[in-house]
């Protein structure tokens, strides 16, 4: 039985969801899979500083987070921070590799590149290593010559890596892996125009402002709000708006595993542009309205979506009804965005990644040429 080791980190839920999605896909064809949170399993201090620090900065001090993101997006900082990070995690991570003996290693977080490439450079691993870029522009921490293959969210992401001197033949624009259920559609929806509001697993408080403005809209539509793990936000919305939405159907949910079904039942998605959420929306072909984002990678995701006519970015939440009205009242305007999404739709990424790794494993054993792999 072949084995796949998947490295992730809990800075947001997207990296972990991508890891779980891949694990299921590998197991479906007979692989044994193991997911390792490379921070939690190697250094409690690093996990606290990076994972918990991300949650605090992204939610409470987003501008500071954005400055750190853009400042660190340079080769000089990767070269300075990388060896320190590797030294702190090397021994415990290498034990996982020694004990598990994987046939392929996959990283769903940028920091996994530092660890995988360093282990490979030191001759401690010789199996193929694949990096999944879970946003639409790759931070410099993804860039390393020792990575065998990159799976990117889009051709746009691929071009960004090429600009940073990553070999084009190593880059596969398959899309960010999402659950198989997103590739099928429910046929049970009614004809009520429905707006789905999400704010990531942490549930941004800005959702409250969106709901407040939508309830002042002249059009009739259903509103479904997903608060994620933010129980405070859910309680606030319930106490302030439930039973006070007039003739509108307002539904307020906490964490849910029914996102695929909710997207099938919705006409518009209002959300922050996390890489996984955007990928799910693209697969479901649902136009996005973006009134809030975490500075850094999510702002870069906005650039891609707006240039692709796949989403509308709103600088001021107070203006949201102007755009919602036009999407409801002007079918051609609505279809412009829906059709644009179809143009950037990707295949079943997880399935393609499995096929890629099979070819890489065979190549490492000398049975597949570089030319065959690129076909």
N, C-alpha and C positions, 0 to 999 in steps of 0.2 A: 504494500500500500504506500503510495506516494504521500508526502507530507508538505503542507504549506504553513509557514510561520508568518503571521500578519501583525505588524507593529502599528500601534495607534497611540493617541494621547487624548486626554479629556479636556481639550480647550474648545468648548462647544461640543455639540452632539454629532456634527456631520462626519467627523473622522471616525468615530465609533460606529455610526450607522453604515458607513462605507465598508468598514472592516467586517461587520456582521453579515452584510449582504454578500461580500466575497466568500466568507467562510461557508455560507449556505450553498453557494454555487459550486464551490470545490467539493464539498461533502456530497452533493447530488451526483457527482460523477465518480465517487469512490475515494477521494482524497481524505486523509486525516488532517484536520485543521486545528490551529492553536492561535488564539488572539492574545497578544501581550501588550498591556499598557506600559510603554517603555519608561514612563516617568514613575508611575505608582510602583512598578516592580523593581526599579533600580535605585531610586533616591527619593525618600520622603520629602527632603528639603526642596529638591528641584520640582517635585510635583506640586508642593505648596506654592513655591515662587511662581512657577509658570502656569499651572492649571488654575489654581485659585486666584493668582494674580491677574490672569486673563479675565476671569469672571468679574472681579472687582473693577478693573480698569474699563472693560467693555461696557459695563452697566453704569458705573458711577463716575468714571473719569475718561470718557471716550476720546476726548481730544488728546489727552496725554498718551493713550494707547495708540492713536493714529500717528502721533509724532514718533513714538518708539518704532512703530512698524516701518514707516518710511525711512527713518534714520538708519535702521538696521538692514535695509534692502540694498546693501552694497557688498561687494566682494571683500573689502577690507575688514568689515565687521564679521562676516562669516569665517574668514581666515583666523581672526582673533578669538572669536567665541567658540568655534567648532572644536578645537583641541581640548579646551577646558571642559566643555560639555561631554565630549567623548571620554575623557579621563574619569569623570564622575560616574559615568554609567557603564563603562566598558566591561568590567569584570562580571557584574551580575547579568548583563545582557548576553555576554558570551557564554555564560553557564546555561542560559536558556537554549542557545544554539547548539552547544555541545550535547546537552541532554536530549534535545528533540531531534537533531540531525535532519533538518528540513531539506527538501529537494528544491524549494524556491522560497525566497523571502520577499514579502510585499510590505511597503510602508504606505500608510494613508495620512501621514503627517509630515510636514517639511523636516522636522527634527530627526525623523527616521533616516533621512538621507545622510546626515552627519554620521550616525552610528553605523549604518550598513556600509557606506563607502569606506569608512575608517577600518572596519573589520576586514573588508576585502583588500584594502591597500596593505594592511599588516599581514595578509596571508592567512587570516584566521577562518575565513569562509571562502569557498570556491563555487558555491551554488549561484544561480542567477538571482539578481535583485531587481525588483520593479518598484518604481515610485509612482503613486497615484497623486496627481495634482488636483486638490479638491476645491480650487477656485479658478476663476477665468483668467487670472494673470498670476504667473509663478513668482513668488518671492525668491530673492537670490539664494536663500538657504536651501532651495531645491537643487541648485546647480552643482553637479559634480561628475567628473569623468568616469568614476568607478561604478556608476549606475548603469545597468544593462539596458533598461527600457523605462521610458516615461509614458504614462497614460494620462492624457490631458483632457480637459473639459470640452475643448473645441479646437478648430483650426487656429482661431485667434490666440489661444493659449500656446499652441505649438509655435506660432510665429514669434511670440514673446521669448520662448526658450531658445529658439534659433538665434535671435538677436543677442542672447547671452552666451552664444558660442556652444550650445549643446548640439551635438551631431544630429541632423535631421532624421537620419535612418533609425535613431533610437526612440523617436517620438511617435506615439500612436494616439490620434485624436478620437478616442472611442467614447468619450463622455465620462462623467462621474458615475460610478455604479450606484444604482438605486434598486429597491426591492422589485422582484418580478411582478408583483401585483400592480405596479404602476403602468405596466405595459398592456394591461387589459382594462376595459372600461365597464362600469356598471350601467345598465340600461333602465334603471328603476327611477330616474329623476323626473320631477314634474316640470312644469313650464314657468314656475316663478323665478324671476331674475334673482340670482343669489350671489352675494359678495362674501367671500371667505377672507377672514383677517387672521394672520399669524404673525408671531414675533420671535420665532426660534424657540429652542428648548427652554431658554431662560425667560421668555415672555417679556418683551420690552414694555415699560410703563407707558410709552408713547401711544400704545394701542388705545388707551382711554381717550386721548384727544381725537383720534380717528373716529371712534364710535360716537363721541359727542357731536362732531361735525356731520357725520352721515345721518344722524337722527333728525337733522334740520333740513335734509334734502327733500325736494318736492316730489320726487319719484317714489313709487312703491317698490320695495324689494326686500328680500330676506337677508339678514345679516347673521353670519355664523362666526363666532370669535373663538380662537384656540389660544389659551393663555399659557400653554406649556406647563412647566414646573413652578410657575409664579403664582402661588396660592394667594398672595396678598392682592395681586392684580385681579384675579378671578373674584375674590370676595368683594373688592371695591366695585367692579363692574356690576355684579349682581345686586349690591345694595343701592347703587346709584341709578341703574337703568332698567332692571327687570321689572315689568309691570308698568313701565313709564315710556314705552316705545311707541305709543299710539297704536295705529293699525298695522305696524310692522311686526314680522316674526323675528324676534331676536333670540339667538341661542348662544349661550356662553359655556364653553367647555374648558376643562383643565388639560392635563396631558392626555393624549389620545393616540391609539395605534391605527385609527381609521382615516388617516390623512388622504390616502389614495381615494377612498370612497367620497370624502368631503370635496376633493378636487373635482371628481366626476360630477358632483351635484352643483358645482359652482360655475359662474360665468366670468368672474374676475377674482384674482387673488391680490389682496393688499398685504404686503409682507416686507420684512427686511430681506436683503438679497444674499443670504448665506448660500454657499455653493451647492449644498445638497438640496435645499428648498427650490432654488432656481432650476436645478436639473430635473427635479420631480415635476415642476410646472411645465418645463419644456416637453417632457415626455407626454404630459397630459394636454399639451397645447392650450394652456389657459393663460390669457394675457395678465401681466402683472402691473400693479401700480405700487410704486415704492416711495413712501413718504418719510422713511427713516432708515438709517444704516449705521453700522459701526465703522468709524473712520479706518482706513487701511484697506484690507482685501475686499470688503464689501463695497467700498467706493469704487474700486477697480472693477468689480462685477457690474456695477451700475454703468460704467463707461461702455462695457461690452454690450449690455442689454439695450441701452439707448441707441447706440450706433447700429444695432441689429434690428431696431424697431420692434423689439420683443417686450419692451416695458416702457412705462411712463414714469419719469422721476419727478416728484413734486417737492420743490424746495420749501414750501410753506404749507403745512397741513390745513390751514384755513382755506386754501384754494382747492382742496380735494374734490369738492362737489362740482366744480366747473368741468373737471375731467370725467368724473363719474357720470354726469348728465350726458356728456357727448358720447361716451361709450354705450350708454343705454339707448339714446335717442337717434344715433347715427350709425346704422348697421355697417356702412362702408368703412367708417373710422374704426369700428370694432374689428372688422374682418382684416383690416390692414395689419393689426398686431397679431391676430390669430394666424394669418398666412405667413407672416414673418417668422413666427416661432417654428412653423413647419419646416422652414428652410434650414434651421440650425438643429433640428431634431437629430438625435444620434441613435445608433443601434443599441441592442442590449449589451451595455458595457461590460457587465460582470461576466457574461458568457464569452465575450471577445477576449477579456483579460485571461480567462482560464486557457483559451486556445493559444494565446500569446505565450503564456508560461510553459505550456506543453512544448511549444516549438523551441523556446529558450533552453529548456531542460535537455531536449534532444540535441540542440546545437552544442551545449556544454559537454555532451557525451560524444560529439563528433559526427552525429548522424544527420545534421541539418546544416546547410551552408548559410552564410550571411545573405546570399542572394535569395535563397528560398524563404528565409525568415521575413524578408522585406516584401514579399509578394502578397 
